[in-house]
Amino acid sequence: MSAQHIVAVAGSTGSLGKNIAKALLQPPYVSSFSEIRLLARSPTSDKAKELESLFAGAPARVVYFNTEDEKSVDEALKGVDIVVNALTHADDSVVDGVIRNKVKVYIPSEFGVDHKAYVTDVNVWVAKKAHVQKAVEQGGGNLKVVSIYVGLFLETGFGPWLGYDTTNNVYTAVGSSDAIITYTSLDDISNSVARLALLSADPTTAATVPAHVRISGSGVSVKQVQQLVEKKSGKNITVKVVPLDEWKQGLKTTDVLKQILLAAGEGWLDYSKVNSNELVNPGESFWKWKTVQQFVEEGGISA
Ligand SMILES: NC(=O)c1ccc[n+]([C@@H]2O[C@H](COP(=O)([O-])OP(=O)(O)OC[C@H]3O[C@@H](n4cnc5c(N)ncnc54)[C@H](OP(=O)(O)O)[C@@H]3O)[C@@H](O)[C@H]2O)c1
């Protein structure tokens, strides 16, 4: 494919954004872009310099972008075909900039729970849903909006904040310890973003990309994680199951981590069966999905 698209990554100094930038800067994707703009609030910061060190001759540059500065948003998005948003929060000034600058493909900052069908009043998902709706409505038929749901990040999904208390060797499952939860690595998410961006921007393949895309790096239950970690560490791990009704008592809409565990217990994080893995990575011909088993064997979850 010839270099024809200009892509911009908002939040390119963040955890996910940096990984997405890295993927875009490398083969096989880099040659499809005439320009890769990495948007940063502080283009001279150490994090921005770290991005520049990855350029290796790619047609890339770090560009000043602050959602609180409309002029910077317009300058950063001028002439851009594809915007990948990896900001922490749903910020509607990005949608406004995308519309004003006639961007063709917009990937909003989703990358978590598929809340399309999930009826919830959890603040962060309500805001994300409204953000996507605004982009779709204001973009009309001219903007392709692709929301990507990945379950939990493999690298950060196994801490005590999500029920894996490795210090005391106790894992907490909500609802059932057999509920499958999707974990996807940052590299797999970034490769998927690159593939979906290019498929969406190409008029011959755009129609193959749905508006809501689930990807599933690896699906496992809390019980399966227990078994994998016990085998690796030789230690005994207790799994505690909290019934759904008990977990819901007093649960606040602002308590995102507990809400994620509830969503997991209710099956809303299982993307192992219904997903677009074959669209983004047919027959694993682009990369091998990283599994939780590999992650455990590499010492990613200790006990
Ligand atoms: N599924 C999961 O397990 C999981 C886990 C974590 C995150 N996520 C999702 O992934 C997405 C990215 O999260 P993340 O953790 O990678 O984010 P992050 O590390 O907090 O990075 C956020 C980025 O946004 C930039 N930013 C913040 N405010 C800005 C503003 N006003 N103008 C311009 N740039 C601004 C930051 O720039 P500075 O470097 O200048 O601060 C940084 O580059 C989010 O949608 C999040 O919900 C999912």
The ligand as an SDF file (V2000), in Angstrom:
LIG
                    3D

 48 52  0  0  0  0  0  0  0  0999 V2000
   -9.0470   -1.6750   29.5610 N   0  0  0  0  0  0  0  0  0  0  0  0
   -8.1640   -1.3140   30.4500 C   0  0  0  0  0  0  0  0  0  0  0  0
   -7.7030   -2.1420   31.2720 O   0  0  0  0  0  0  0  0  0  0  0  0
   -7.6460    0.0990   30.4620 C   0  0  0  0  0  0  0  0  0  0  0  0
   -6.6210    0.4480   31.3390 C   0  0  0  0  0  0  0  0  0  0  0  0
   -6.1400    1.7500   31.3020 C   0  0  0  0  0  0  0  0  0  0  0  0
   -6.6990    2.6730   30.4130 C   0  0  0  0  0  0  0  0  0  0  0  0
   -7.7030    2.2950   29.5830 N   0  0  0  0  0  0  0  0  0  0  0  0
   -8.2660    3.2540   28.5940 C   0  0  0  0  0  0  0  0  0  0  0  0
   -7.2590    3.5580   27.6370 O   0  0  0  0  0  0  0  0  0  0  0  0
   -7.3550    4.9340   27.2620 C   0  0  0  0  0  0  0  0  0  0  0  0
   -5.9860    5.6050   27.4650 C   0  0  0  0  0  0  0  0  0  0  0  0
   -5.6530    5.5420   28.8340 O   0  0  0  0  0  0  0  0  0  0  0  0
   -4.1470    5.6260   29.3630 P   0  0  0  0  0  0  0  0  0  0  0  0
   -4.1280    4.9710   30.7120 O   0  0  0  0  0  0  0  0  0  0  0  0
   -3.1880    5.1920   28.3220 O   0  0  0  0  0  0  0  0  0  0  0  0
   -4.0140    7.1970   29.5590 O   0  0  0  0  0  0  0  0  0  0  0  0
   -2.7950    7.9800   30.2330 P   0  0  0  0  0  0  0  0  0  0  0  0
   -1.6030    7.1290   30.4130 O   0  0  0  0  0  0  0  0  0  0  0  0
   -3.3530    8.6870   31.4330 O   0  0  0  0  0  0  0  0  0  0  0  0
   -2.4310    9.0450   29.1020 O   0  0  0  0  0  0  0  0  0  0  0  0
   -3.2770   10.0890   28.8280 C   0  0  0  0  0  0  0  0  0  0  0  0
   -2.6990   10.9470   27.7230 C   0  0  0  0  0  0  0  0  0  0  0  0
   -3.6090   12.0510   27.5370 O   0  0  0  0  0  0  0  0  0  0  0  0
   -2.8520   13.2590   27.4960 C   0  0  0  0  0  0  0  0  0  0  0  0
   -3.7050   14.3630   27.9440 N   0  0  0  0  0  0  0  0  0  0  0  0
   -4.4010   14.4430   29.1050 C   0  0  0  0  0  0  0  0  0  0  0  0
   -5.0900   15.6150   29.1370 N   0  0  0  0  0  0  0  0  0  0  0  0
   -4.8280   16.2630   27.9740 C   0  0  0  0  0  0  0  0  0  0  0  0
   -5.2420   17.5010   27.4230 C   0  0  0  0  0  0  0  0  0  0  0  0
   -6.0570   18.3300   28.0660 N   0  0  0  0  0  0  0  0  0  0  0  0
   -4.7760   17.8280   26.1860 N   0  0  0  0  0  0  0  0  0  0  0  0
   -3.9450   17.0160   25.5190 C   0  0  0  0  0  0  0  0  0  0  0  0
   -3.5020   15.8280   25.9920 N   0  0  0  0  0  0  0  0  0  0  0  0
   -3.9370   15.4570   27.2090 C   0  0  0  0  0  0  0  0  0  0  0  0
   -1.6790   12.9900   28.4430 C   0  0  0  0  0  0  0  0  0  0  0  0
   -0.6690   13.9110   28.1820 O   0  0  0  0  0  0  0  0  0  0  0  0
    0.5060   14.2560   29.2450 P   0  0  0  0  0  0  0  0  0  0  0  0
    1.5810   13.2070   28.9920 O   0  0  0  0  0  0  0  0  0  0  0  0
    0.9170   15.6150   28.8740 O   0  0  0  0  0  0  0  0  0  0  0  0
   -0.0990   14.1400   30.6120 O   0  0  0  0  0  0  0  0  0  0  0  0
   -1.3260   11.5720   28.0270 C   0  0  0  0  0  0  0  0  0  0  0  0
   -0.5970   11.5730   26.8270 O   0  0  0  0  0  0  0  0  0  0  0  0
   -8.5020    5.5200   28.0860 C   0  0  0  0  0  0  0  0  0  0  0  0
   -9.6840    5.5030   27.3230 O   0  0  0  0  0  0  0  0  0  0  0  0
   -8.6480    4.5590   29.2510 C   0  0  0  0  0  0  0  0  0  0  0  0
   -9.9730    4.4920   29.7670 O   0  0  0  0  0  0  0  0  0  0  0  0
   -8.1750    1.0160   29.5730 C   0  0  0  0  0  0  0  0  0  0  0  0
  1  2  1  0
  2  3  2  0
  2  4  1  0
  4  5  1  0
  4 48  2  0
  5  6  2  0
  6  7  1  0
  7  8  2  0
  8  9  1  0
  8 48  1  0
  9 10  1  0
  9 46  1  0
 10 11  1  0
 11 12  1  0
 11 44  1  0
 12 13  1  0
 13 14  1  0
 14 15  2  0
 14 16  1  0
 14 17  1  0
 17 18  1  0
 18 19  2  0
 18 20  1  0
 18 21  1  0
 21 22  1  0
 22 23  1  0
 23 24  1  0
 23 42  1  0
 24 25  1  0
 25 26  1  0
 25 36  1  0
 26 27  1  0
 26 35  1  0
 27 28  2  0
 28 29  1  0
 29 30  1  0
 29 35  2  0
 30 31  1  0
 30 32  2  0
 32 33  1  0
 33 34  2  0
 34 35  1  0
 36 37  1  0
 36 42  1  0
 37 38  1  0
 38 39  2  0
 38 40  1  0
 38 41  1  0
 42 43  1  0
 44 45  1  0
 44 46  1  0
 46 47  1  0
M  CHG  2   8   1  16  -1
M  END
$$$$
